[in-house]
Amino acid sequence: AIDASPQQFFHTNTMATWNVIHAGCEVGVQTFSLCSSSSVYGFWREGQRTAPDYLPIDETHRLRASDAYGLSKRVVEEIGRGFAERKDVSVSILRPCYIAFDHLLPRMVRCKLGQSEPETSEWQEPMPTFRWVVDPVDLAGCFRLAIEAAPSFETFNVSADDTFSWAPTREHVESVFGHAVPEKKPGWFDSDPFATPLDCSKAKTLLGWKPRSNWDELCARTADV
């Protein structure tokens, strides 16, 4: 996690993306895969939570992020879209949720168990509202598949199949937003009540991607952390 000012987040994410793709195109690189974020959907705005329009959230859900980080990722996507208009340039956009790096796993386990955070003077990235998660190895695999597929321009959600919520997803969402959220795919949470609310069907169908790690497997790694 990086504790940076809004200006630093926005400038770094947007200008670095433009510079890298521009430089790549100048030397003949034709395939790019950009890291966006599930933050582009904008479920935390101006200090208040705003519910999604429906669950599970797919890539066609409207983008509402207005904070510096989420908005910078929206601009990153538009930069990618613009370069994809060029002849022979392929751009894929990945929208990963919370990436379960090893140093974050103990915090996530405490969150799953409903335990409070130990006091610290250091800045810590907040836990994701939806408690969605993805293994960094799975995310890397999705990037590789996206580069190999080289679509002209496509956007993909990336998440494990389940969450690290203390409660089933429907119950957790209702407790966060104060009401139930309409379900675009009825039955999505029936086979697994803890299923991720981020729909990754597109990556699975078009790229042949499949997450190898679920929460239990990620949690088991904390013994080694």
GIZI-V728735 format. One record per backbone hydrogen bond with DSSP energy under -0.5 kcal/mol. NH is the residue of the N-H (numbers start at 1). CO is the residue of the C=O. If there is no record, write none. Layout:
nh=NH co=CO
nh=NH co=CO
This chain:
nh=4 co=2
nh=9 co=5
nh=10 co=6
nh=11 co=7
nh=12 co=8
nh=13 co=9
nh=14 co=10
nh=15 co=11
nh=16 co=11
nh=16 co=12
nh=17 co=13
nh=18 co=14
nh=19 co=15
nh=20 co=16
nh=21 co=17
nh=22 co=18
nh=23 co=19
nh=24 co=20
nh=25 co=21
nh=26 co=22
nh=27 co=23
nh=27 co=24
nh=28 co=25
nh=29 co=24
nh=32 co=90
nh=34 co=92
nh=36 co=34
nh=36 co=94
nh=38 co=96
nh=40 co=37
nh=41 co=38
nh=42 co=39
nh=45 co=48
nh=48 co=45
nh=50 co=43
nh=55 co=182
nh=57 co=197
nh=58 co=56
nh=61 co=58
nh=64 co=40
nh=64 co=62
nh=65 co=40
nh=71 co=67
nh=72 co=68
nh=73 co=69
nh=74 co=70
nh=75 co=71
nh=76 co=72
nh=77 co=73
nh=78 co=74
nh=79 co=75
nh=80 co=76
nh=81 co=77
nh=82 co=78
nh=83 co=79
nh=84 co=80
nh=85 co=81
nh=85 co=82
nh=86 co=83
nh=89 co=86
nh=90 co=30
nh=90 co=88
nh=91 co=152
nh=92 co=32
nh=93 co=154
nh=94 co=34
nh=95 co=156
nh=96 co=94
nh=97 co=158
nh=100 co=98
nh=100 co=134
nh=101 co=99
nh=104 co=101
nh=105 co=101
nh=105 co=102
nh=106 co=102
nh=108 co=104
nh=109 co=105
nh=110 co=106
nh=111 co=107
nh=112 co=108
nh=113 co=109
nh=114 co=111
nh=115 co=110
nh=131 co=128
nh=133 co=162
nh=134 co=98
nh=139 co=135
nh=140 co=136
nh=141 co=137
nh=142 co=138
nh=143 co=139
nh=144 co=140
nh=145 co=141
nh=146 co=142
nh=147 co=143
nh=148 co=144
nh=149 co=145
nh=150 co=146
nh=154 co=91
nh=156 co=93
nh=158 co=95
nh=160 co=133
nh=163 co=194
nh=164 co=131
nh=169 co=193
nh=170 co=193
nh=172 co=168
nh=173 co=169
nh=174 co=170
nh=175 co=171
nh=176 co=172
nh=177 co=173
nh=178 co=174
nh=184 co=55
nh=184 co=182
nh=185 co=55
nh=186 co=184
nh=188 co=185
nh=190 co=187
nh=191 co=187
nh=195 co=192
nh=196 co=161
nh=199 co=57
nh=199 co=197
nh=200 co=198
nh=204 co=200
nh=205 co=201
nh=206 co=202
nh=207 co=202
nh=207 co=203
nh=208 co=203
nh=209 co=203
nh=218 co=214
nh=219 co=215
nh=220 co=216
nh=221 co=217
nh=221 co=218
nh=222 co=219
nh=223 co=220
nh=224 co=221
nh=225 co=222
